[in-house]
Amino acid sequence: MTAPISRYPVPSLDDLPEDLRTRILAVQEKSGFIPNVFAALAHRPDEFRAFFAYHDALMEKDSGLTKAEREMIVVATSNANQCQYCVVAHGAILRIRAKDHRIADQVAVNYRKADLTPRQKAMLDFALKVASEAHVIADADFAALRDHGFTDEDIWDIGAVAAFFALSNRMANLISLRPNDEFYQLGRTLKQ
């Protein structure tokens, strides 16, 4: 017996508005499966559109952060927020984007001991602060990141990714979003 992917009803593709169906089928074509987050959030089409528009604005744009670094932020903060779905799903994406089959597990368990640069560890220190205690962020936190070569726009990106995924983590936990089995193997072998 397979556990449900969400506490809420998951609409069939045939019942979705055309734009959602098109987006989901494009993701399926690229990845070979439909990530459960797409299926579950389709329960509320307007929120689906807003969620993925902001996701794409943060995660797909040109930035001073690499796509792998953005995924590191997601994995580290999602672990702190105890979001199984995001740690597993974005861990897979991190392995692929970093071309490193070990990195996601290291970042999820303890990024401070992971094979990361001091710059990346500083980035994650700040991201965790945004995710768990944003009210104490001070100018000194910005100065520490600038010392590692981050611009103010990069710092905004670090904070925005951490904040967006704090929302995502809480929604995933609220609806009991289950990771797809496919995520567990993605990026585990070097040839992928």
C-alpha positions in Angstrom: 0.0 0.0 0.0 1.4 3.4 -1.0 0.9 6.3 1.4 -1.0 9.3 0.0 1.2 12.2 -1.3 -0.9 14.8 0.6 -3.5 15.2 3.3 -5.5 17.1 0.7 -7.2 15.9 -2.5 -4.8 15.7 -5.5 -6.6 16.6 -8.7 -6.2 14.6 -11.8 -4.3 16.1 -14.7 -7.5 16.1 -16.8 -9.3 18.3 -14.2 -6.6 21.0 -14.1 -6.7 24.4 -15.9 -4.7 24.2 -19.1 -1.8 26.3 -17.9 -1.2 24.0 -14.9 -1.5 20.9 -16.9 1.0 22.3 -19.5 3.5 23.2 -16.7 3.2 19.8 -15.0 3.5 17.8 -18.3 6.6 19.9 -19.1 8.2 19.0 -15.8 7.2 15.3 -16.3 8.8 15.4 -19.8 12.1 16.8 -18.4 12.4 14.7 -15.2 10.5 11.5 -16.2 8.0 11.8 -13.4 5.7 14.4 -11.8 7.2 15.7 -8.6 4.5 15.4 -5.9 4.8 19.1 -5.0 3.3 20.0 -8.4 0.4 17.5 -8.0 -0.4 18.5 -4.5 -0.3 22.3 -4.9 -2.5 21.9 -8.0 -5.3 21.6 -5.4 -5.3 25.4 -5.4 -4.5 26.6 -8.9 -4.1 30.3 -8.0 -1.7 29.5 -5.2 0.1 27.0 -7.5 0.7 29.8 -10.0 1.9 32.3 -7.4 4.2 29.7 -5.7 5.9 28.6 -8.8 6.2 32.1 -10.2 8.2 33.2 -7.1 10.1 29.9 -7.1 11.2 30.4 -10.6 12.1 34.1 -10.0 14.4 33.0 -7.2 15.8 29.7 -8.4 16.1 30.1 -12.2 17.5 33.6 -12.6 21.0 34.8 -13.3 22.5 35.5 -9.9 25.8 35.9 -8.0 24.8 32.5 -6.5 25.2 29.4 -8.5 22.1 27.2 -8.9 23.9 24.6 -6.8 24.5 27.2 -4.0 20.8 28.1 -4.1 20.0 24.4 -3.7 22.4 24.2 -0.8 20.4 26.9 0.9 17.2 24.9 0.3 18.6 21.7 1.7 20.2 23.2 4.8 17.2 25.3 5.8 14.7 22.6 5.0 16.6 20.3 7.3 16.5 22.9 10.0 12.7 23.2 9.4 12.4 19.4 9.4 10.9 19.3 5.9 11.4 15.8 4.6 10.0 16.6 1.1 12.3 19.5 0.5 15.4 17.8 1.9 14.9 14.8 -0.3 13.7 16.6 -3.5 16.1 19.4 -3.4 18.9 17.1 -2.2 18.5 15.3 -5.5 18.6 18.6 -7.4 21.7 19.7 -5.5 23.5 16.4 -6.3 22.7 17.0 -10.0 23.6 20.7 -10.1 26.8 20.3 -8.1 27.7 17.1 -10.0 28.6 15.6 -6.6 26.8 12.5 -5.2 27.8 13.2 -1.6 27.1 16.9 -1.2 23.4 16.8 -0.4 23.7 14.3 2.4 26.6 16.3 3.9 24.7 19.6 3.7 21.5 18.0 5.1 23.2 16.4 8.1 25.7 19.1 9.0 26.8 21.7 6.4 29.5 22.9 8.8 31.4 19.7 8.3 30.5 19.3 4.6 33.0 19.7 1.8 32.1 23.3 1.2 34.1 26.5 0.8 34.3 29.0 3.7 32.2 31.3 1.5 29.5 28.7 1.1 29.5 28.0 4.9 29.1 31.7 5.6 26.2 31.7 3.1 24.5 28.9 4.9 25.1 30.4 8.3 23.2 33.5 7.1 20.5 31.4 5.4 19.9 29.5 8.6 19.6 32.7 10.5 17.0 33.9 8.1 15.1 30.7 8.4 15.1 30.4 12.2 15.9 33.8 13.7 15.5 36.5 11.1 14.6 39.0 13.8 18.2 39.2 15.1 19.8 39.8 11.7 22.1 42.8 12.0 24.6 44.9 9.9 27.4 42.6 11.2 25.8 39.7 9.3 25.9 41.6 6.1 29.5 42.7 6.7 30.5 39.0 7.3 29.0 38.0 3.9 30.6 41.0 2.2 34.0 39.8 3.5 33.4 36.6 1.6 32.7 38.5 -1.6 28.9 38.6 -1.6 27.2 41.7 -2.9 24.1 43.2 -1.3 22.0 41.6 -4.2 23.6 38.2 -3.4 22.6 38.7 0.2 19.1 39.5 -0.8 19.0 36.3 -2.9 20.3 34.2 0.1 17.7 35.6 2.3 14.9 35.4 -0.2 15.6 31.7 -1.0 15.7 30.9 2.7 12.5 32.8 3.4 10.6 31.3 0.4 11.5 27.8 1.4 10.5 28.5 5.0 7.1 29.0 3.5 7.4 25.9 1.3 8.7 23.8 4.3 5.7 24.8 6.4 3.2 24.1 3.6 4.8 20.7 2.9 4.6 19.8 6.5 1.0 21.0 6.8 -0.2 18.9 3.9 2.2 16.0 4.8 3.8 16.1 1.4 5.5 12.8 0.5 8.7 12.8 -1.5 8.6 10.8 -4.8 10.6 7.6 -4.7 12.5 8.8 -7.8 14.2 11.6 -5.9 16.1 9.1 -3.7 18.3 7.9 -6.5 18.7 11.0 -8.6 22.3 12.2 -8.9 23.7 9.3 -6.8 25.9 8.0 -9.6 28.6 10.2 -11.2 27.5 9.5 -14.8 24.1 11.2 -14.1 
